[in-house]
Amino acid sequence: MAKLVSKVYGDALFEAAQETKCLDETFEQVLALQEILKEHEDLIQLLNHPQVVKEEKIQIIDSIFQGRVSDDMMGFLTTVVEKGRQGDIPAIFEYFITTVKEYKKIGIAYVTSAVPLSEEQKAQVTERLLTTTRYVEFEMNYEVDPSLIGGMIIRIGDRVVDSSIKTQLYELKRQLLDVHMRIVKEESPEILEQSYD
């Protein structure tokens, strides 16, 4: 349900920003608001508090953001609060940011390697991704996981490229197990016949 809410409101914000030709400005404001909400988690808790009535919640939004964000953004935030969806604001913003990046063909890649990559290796990975995908730019996120033994795992959205030695060993083990099971099945009739003699 939360995913559906973030999509509905995120899409509405994206379309409104495109119509008013202020997508970049809205994007920057959303990034700034996202940071504020991360730093002040108590603000969302306050807006979600059942004893704080809707009118007070809108006043809180006005007092904090009026004059700091555009009128369109104020209108959007007010609408979200009026609809009782203030708890979904972080998810809405996350969806909007992802949508804008997709629109601008900015990919977000998560690279996990067995050992830290050098700057040269990172540049090679980025270059490879740019030549093999539709993206014109990448935001790269690197992580080290020694359990991979070697190679790396690259995730872009729901697509995963796994060239880790850990996975290759797992696949090899699975294939060997399949071969073993086939041999056992082929030999089992003889074993059964012998047991009845």
Summary of the structure (lengths in Angstrom):
residues: 197
radius of gyration: 25.9
end to end distance: 64.2
largest distance: 93.2
contacts: 524
relative contact order: 0.10
helix: 68%
strand: 14%
